[in-house]
Amino acid sequence: MASSAELQRRETKPPRIGVLLFDGVKMLDFVGPAEVFHEASQRTAGYEIVPISVDGKDVVSSMGITVGVQAAAADIDALDTLIIPGTEQAPEVFLDEGLLAAVSELAARSRRVASICTAAFALAAVGLLDGRTTTTHWKFAPTLAATFPSVTVKADAIFVHDGKYHSSAGVAAGIDLALALLEDDYGADAARSVAQLLLVYMKRSGSQSQFSASLRGKPPRSSVAKTVTDRIHDDPTRAYTVDELAHYAGVSPRHLARVMRDELGLSPAEYVSTIRLDLAVARLEAGASVAETASATGYVSPVSLRRAFVGRFGITPSEYQRRFQTSRATVSP
């Protein structure tokens, strides 16, 4: 029987995350999530990150860069989390019998399993997603759905959670998923802190269109606030009234307003406006015109968008686009 000191050591040991690598792996698919877990060590008890390959040998990424690993799949016992990154060479890469055997064996020894991008093909191929819902990069979603009809594919989701299985859309969405896993483990404050440290959004609305909500808002604490904010995030372009949102949450308008103000620092109307403006920013950054942006984000006219935009940012939507339409540095003559 283990001593009390040994039991305490086990309890305080950081969660072990295995990252299954293979030739052709897309680097951002695993480097992005790994950075989230690594940075978490500055705010929490952190994680132990273990790079794994089928045979314990180093792998060559899709960029031609050799990536070192620490262990072979057969040498790994229990994992808290198994991360399987994707590849542009899907689904062919995930036909390899050795790789699929490693996926199946490691998944069975893991508390939870997360696929990034096209790695959903691997989980589906070994039957782990039968009857479940998943997502992948939008480019590969039709192929995944056609190849595995027993799997429900949410083609426009940033990430999906079904049982012990988590999946994310392409590349940068792996960071979103890693932040969600971090929040599950250490709480919203830790996830927000890491997101701010990495200069990324903590939570994006559930669309691969990349329309994102900002970090400014506090997370809702009560079921009332969460019900209402989830409703707004599901369709932020709708013309909500306080009475409608209150009825949806099963409370009075006055109670809803008080809860939203106490927990989020915003009235229901202000929260809707904040989310719409975040969506508008994403649209403008993607190159949409002001008129197109206003129409797509629930504003009755470009003038109403302009008014709201100037009120929050101090500049017009057009000026914002001119300032941020390129990331290239200005070269002086």
C-alpha positions as CSV (number, residue, x, y, z in Angstrom):
1,M,0.0,0.0,0.0
2,A,1.3,3.5,-0.9
3,S,2.3,5.8,1.9
4,S,0.4,9.0,2.5
5,A,3.4,11.0,1.1
6,E,3.3,8.9,-2.1
7,L,-0.4,9.4,-2.4
8,Q,0.0,13.1,-2.0
9,R,2.7,13.2,-4.6
10,R,0.5,11.4,-7.0
11,E,-2.3,13.8,-6.3
12,T,-0.1,16.9,-7.0
13,K,1.6,15.5,-10.1
14,P,0.6,17.5,-13.1
15,P,-1.7,16.0,-15.7
16,R,0.2,14.0,-18.4
17,I,-0.6,15.0,-21.9
18,G,0.6,12.7,-24.7
19,V,0.9,14.1,-28.3
20,L,0.9,11.4,-30.9
21,L,3.1,12.5,-33.8
22,F,3.7,11.0,-37.2
23,D,5.3,11.8,-40.6
24,G,3.4,14.5,-42.4
25,V,1.9,16.0,-39.2
26,K,1.0,19.7,-39.4
27,M,3.2,21.5,-36.9
28,L,0.7,24.2,-35.9
29,D,-1.8,21.5,-35.0
30,F,0.4,20.3,-32.1
31,V,2.6,23.3,-31.4
32,G,-0.4,25.6,-30.8
33,P,-2.1,23.4,-28.2
34,A,1.3,22.5,-26.7
35,E,2.1,26.2,-26.1
36,V,-1.2,26.6,-24.3
37,F,-0.4,23.7,-21.9
38,H,3.2,24.9,-21.5
39,E,2.2,28.5,-20.7
40,A,-0.3,27.2,-18.2
41,S,2.6,26.2,-16.0
42,Q,3.1,29.9,-15.3
43,R,-0.4,30.2,-13.9
44,T,-1.2,26.7,-12.6
45,A,0.3,23.4,-11.6
46,G,0.8,22.9,-15.3
47,Y,1.1,19.8,-17.4
48,E,3.6,17.1,-18.3
49,I,3.8,17.1,-22.1
50,V,5.1,13.8,-23.8
51,P,5.7,13.7,-27.5
52,I,5.0,10.2,-28.8
53,S,5.4,8.3,-32.1
54,V,4.3,4.9,-33.1
55,D,7.8,3.4,-32.8
56,G,9.6,6.0,-30.7
57,K,11.5,7.4,-33.6
58,D,11.6,11.1,-34.6
59,V,9.1,12.2,-37.2
60,V,9.2,14.7,-40.1
61,S,6.5,17.3,-40.2
62,S,4.6,18.5,-43.3
63,M,7.1,21.4,-43.4
64,G,10.0,19.0,-43.6
65,I,11.2,19.8,-40.1
66,T,12.3,16.8,-37.9
67,V,10.5,16.7,-34.6
68,G,11.9,14.7,-31.7
69,V,9.8,12.4,-29.6
70,Q,10.3,11.0,-26.1
71,A,8.5,7.6,-26.3
72,A,6.9,4.9,-28.4
73,A,3.2,4.4,-28.1
74,A,3.7,0.9,-26.6
75,D,5.7,2.4,-23.8
76,I,3.0,4.8,-22.6
77,D,0.7,3.7,-19.8
78,A,-2.0,6.0,-18.5
79,L,-2.5,9.5,-19.9
80,D,-4.7,12.2,-18.7
81,T,-5.2,13.6,-22.2
82,L,-4.2,12.3,-25.7
83,I,-3.8,14.9,-28.4
84,I,-3.8,13.7,-32.0
85,P,-2.8,16.5,-34.5
86,G,-3.9,16.5,-38.1
87,T,-2.3,16.5,-41.5
88,E,-2.9,18.0,-44.9
89,Q,-2.4,14.4,-46.3
90,A,-5.6,13.1,-44.7
91,P,-7.3,10.8,-45.0
92,E,-4.4,8.7,-46.6
93,V,-2.1,9.1,-43.6
94,F,-4.8,7.7,-41.3
95,L,-5.0,4.5,-43.3
96,D,-1.7,3.4,-41.8
97,E,-2.4,0.3,-39.6
98,G,0.4,1.0,-37.1
99,L,-0.8,4.5,-36.6
100,L,-4.4,3.5,-36.1
101,A,-3.4,0.8,-33.7
102,A,-1.5,3.4,-31.6
103,V,-4.5,5.7,-31.7
104,S,-6.8,2.9,-30.4
105,E,-4.4,1.8,-27.7
106,L,-3.5,5.2,-26.4
107,A,-7.1,6.4,-26.5
108,A,-8.1,3.4,-24.3
109,R,-5.5,4.5,-21.7
110,S,-6.5,8.2,-21.7
111,R,-9.1,10.0,-19.6
112,R,-9.9,12.2,-22.6
113,V,-8.9,12.3,-26.2
114,A,-8.6,15.4,-28.5
115,S,-8.3,15.4,-32.2
116,I,-7.0,18.5,-34.0
117,C,-8.1,19.2,-37.6
118,T,-8.1,16.0,-39.7
119,A,-7.2,13.8,-36.8
120,A,-10.9,13.1,-36.5
121,F,-10.3,10.7,-39.4
122,A,-8.1,8.6,-37.2
123,L,-10.7,8.4,-34.3
124,A,-13.4,7.6,-36.8
125,A,-11.4,5.0,-38.5
126,V,-11.0,3.0,-35.3
127,G,-14.6,3.3,-34.4
128,L,-14.3,5.7,-31.5
129,L,-16.6,8.2,-33.0
130,D,-19.4,5.9,-34.0
131,G,-22.7,7.5,-33.0
132,R,-20.9,10.6,-31.8
133,T,-20.6,14.2,-33.0
134,T,-17.3,15.6,-34.2
135,T,-15.7,18.4,-36.3
136,T,-12.8,18.9,-38.6
137,H,-11.4,21.5,-40.9
138,W,-14.2,22.7,-43.2
139,K,-12.2,21.6,-46.3
140,F,-12.3,17.9,-45.1
141,A,-15.7,17.9,-43.5
142,P,-17.7,16.5,-46.5
143,T,-15.1,13.7,-47.0
144,L,-15.3,12.8,-43.3
145,A,-19.0,12.7,-43.3
146,A,-19.2,10.6,-46.5
147,T,-16.5,8.2,-45.4
148,F,-18.0,7.6,-41.9
149,P,-21.8,7.9,-42.1
150,S,-22.2,6.7,-38.5
151,V,-20.4,9.9,-37.3
152,T,-22.2,13.3,-37.1
153,V,-19.9,16.0,-38.5
154,K,-20.5,19.6,-37.5
155,A,-18.8,21.2,-40.4
156,D,-18.9,24.8,-39.0
157,A,-18.0,24.2,-35.4
158,I,-14.7,25.5,-33.9
159,F,-14.6,22.5,-31.5
160,V,-17.0,19.8,-30.3
161,H,-17.1,17.8,-27.1
162,D,-18.9,14.4,-27.0
163,G,-18.1,12.2,-24.0
164,K,-14.4,11.8,-23.5
165,Y,-13.7,12.8,-27.1
166,H,-13.0,16.4,-28.1
167,S,-12.4,17.6,-31.7
168,S,-11.4,20.9,-33.2
169,A,-11.4,22.5,-36.6
170,G,-8.3,23.3,-38.5
171,V,-4.9,24.5,-37.3
172,A,-5.5,27.5,-35.0
173,A,-8.7,26.0,-33.7
174,G,-6.5,23.6,-31.8
175,I,-5.6,26.5,-29.6
176,D,-9.3,27.2,-28.9
177,L,-9.7,23.6,-27.9
178,A,-6.6,23.6,-25.7
179,L,-7.9,26.6,-23.9
180,A,-11.2,24.9,-23.3
181,L,-9.5,21.9,-21.9
182,L,-7.3,24.1,-19.7
183,E,-10.5,25.8,-18.4
184,D,-12.0,22.4,-17.6
185,D,-8.8,21.5,-15.6
186,Y,-7.9,24.8,-13.9
187,G,-10.9,27.2,-14.3
188,A,-11.8,30.2,-16.5
189,D,-9.4,32.6,-14.9
190,A,-6.4,30.4,-15.8
191,A,-7.6,29.9,-19.4
192,R,-8.2,33.7,-19.7
193,S,-4.8,34.4,-18.3
194,V,-3.1,32.1,-20.8
195,A,-5.1,33.4,-23.7
196,Q,-4.1,37.0,-22.8
197,L,-0.5,35.9,-22.5
198,L,-0.6,34.3,-26.0
199,L,-2.6,37.3,-27.4
200,V,-5.4,35.1,-28.6
201,Y,-9.2,35.0,-28.1
202,M,-10.2,32.9,-25.1
203,K,-13.5,31.8,-26.7
204,R,-14.7,32.2,-30.2
205,S,-18.3,31.8,-31.3
206,G,-19.0,28.4,-32.8
207,S,-18.3,29.0,-36.4
208,Q,-15.3,28.3,-38.6
209,S,-16.1,31.7,-40.2
210,Q,-13.7,32.9,-37.5
211,F,-16.1,35.5,-36.0
212,S,-14.7,36.0,-32.6
213,A,-15.8,37.4,-29.2
214,S,-13.2,39.4,-27.4
215,L,-11.5,38.8,-24.1
216,R,-13.0,41.8,-22.4
217,G,-16.1,40.2,-21.0
218,K,-16.2,38.3,-17.8
219,P,-17.5,34.7,-17.9
220,P,-21.1,34.2,-16.7
221,R,-21.4,32.5,-13.3
222,S,-25.1,31.7,-13.0
223,S,-27.2,29.5,-15.1
224,V,-29.4,32.5,-16.0
225,A,-26.5,34.5,-17.4
226,K,-25.1,31.5,-19.2
227,T,-28.4,30.6,-20.7
228,V,-28.8,34.1,-22.1
229,T,-25.3,34.6,-23.3
230,D,-25.3,31.2,-25.0
231,R,-28.5,32.2,-26.7
232,I,-27.0,35.4,-27.9
233,H,-23.8,33.7,-29.2
234,D,-25.9,31.2,-31.1
235,D,-27.5,34.0,-33.1
236,P,-26.1,37.4,-32.3
237,T,-27.8,39.0,-35.4
238,R,-31.3,38.6,-34.0
239,A,-33.2,41.6,-32.8
240,Y,-33.5,40.6,-29.2
241,T,-35.6,42.3,-26.6
242,V,-35.0,42.2,-22.8
243,D,-38.5,40.6,-22.4
244,E,-37.7,37.9,-24.9
245,L,-34.4,37.0,-23.3
246,A,-35.9,37.1,-19.8
247,H,-38.7,34.8,-21.0
248,Y,-36.1,32.4,-22.5
249,A,-34.2,32.3,-19.2
250,G,-37.4,31.9,-17.2
251,V,-36.9,35.1,-15.1
252,S,-38.3,38.6,-15.0
253,P,-36.7,41.3,-17.2
254,R,-35.7,43.2,-14.0
255,H,-34.0,40.1,-12.6
256,L,-32.2,39.4,-15.8
257,A,-30.9,42.9,-16.1
258,R,-29.6,42.7,-12.5
259,V,-27.9,39.4,-13.0
260,M,-26.2,40.5,-16.3
261,R,-25.1,43.7,-14.7
262,D,-23.7,42.0,-11.6
263,E,-21.9,39.2,-13.4
264,L,-20.9,40.7,-16.7
265,G,-21.0,44.4,-16.1
266,L,-23.3,44.9,-19.0
267,S,-27.0,45.1,-19.6
268,P,-28.5,42.5,-22.0
269,A,-28.7,45.1,-24.8
270,E,-25.1,46.2,-24.2
271,Y,-24.0,42.5,-24.3
272,V,-25.7,42.0,-27.6
273,S,-24.0,45.2,-28.9
274,T,-20.6,44.0,-27.7
275,I,-20.9,40.7,-29.5
276,R,-22.2,42.2,-32.7
277,L,-19.3,44.7,-32.8
278,D,-16.8,41.8,-32.3
279,L,-18.4,40.1,-35.2
280,A,-18.3,43.2,-37.3
281,V,-14.6,43.6,-36.6
282,A,-14.0,40.1,-37.8
283,R,-16.0,40.7,-40.9
284,L,-14.1,43.9,-41.7
285,E,-10.8,42.3,-41.1
286,A,-11.8,39.5,-43.5
287,G,-12.4,42.2,-46.2
288,A,-16.1,42.6,-46.2
289,S,-17.5,46.0,-47.1
290,V,-19.2,48.2,-44.4
291,A,-22.6,47.6,-46.0
292,E,-22.0,43.8,-46.1
293,T,-20.8,43.8,-42.5
294,A,-23.8,45.7,-41.3
295,S,-26.2,43.3,-43.0
296,A,-24.4,40.2,-41.8
297,T,-24.1,41.3,-38.1
298,G,-27.7,42.4,-37.4
299,Y,-27.4,46.2,-37.9
300,V,-30.4,47.8,-39.6
301,S,-28.1,49.9,-41.8
302,P,-24.4,50.9,-42.3
303,V,-25.2,54.1,-40.5
304,S,-26.2,52.3,-37.3
305,L,-23.0,50.2,-37.6
306,R,-20.9,53.3,-38.0
307,R,-22.5,54.9,-35.0
308,A,-21.9,51.9,-32.8
309,F,-18.4,51.5,-34.1
310,V,-17.4,55.1,-33.5
311,G,-18.9,54.9,-30.0
312,R,-16.7,51.9,-29.0
313,F,-13.5,52.4,-31.0
314,G,-13.5,56.1,-31.8
315,I,-13.0,55.5,-35.5
316,T,-15.3,54.6,-38.4
317,P,-15.5,51.1,-39.8
318,S,-13.8,52.3,-43.0
319,E,-11.0,53.9,-41.1
320,Y,-10.5,50.7,-39.1
321,Q,-10.2,48.7,-42.4
322,R,-7.6,51.1,-43.7
323,R,-5.5,50.8,-40.6
324,F,-5.7,47.0,-40.2
325,Q,-6.1,45.8,-43.8
326,T,-2.4,44.7,-43.9
327,S,0.0,43.2,-41.4
328,R,3.0,44.3,-43.4
329,A,5.3,47.0,-41.8
330,T,5.4,50.3,-43.5
331,V,8.8,50.9,-45.2
332,S,10.1,54.4,-45.0
333,P,11.6,55.9,-48.2
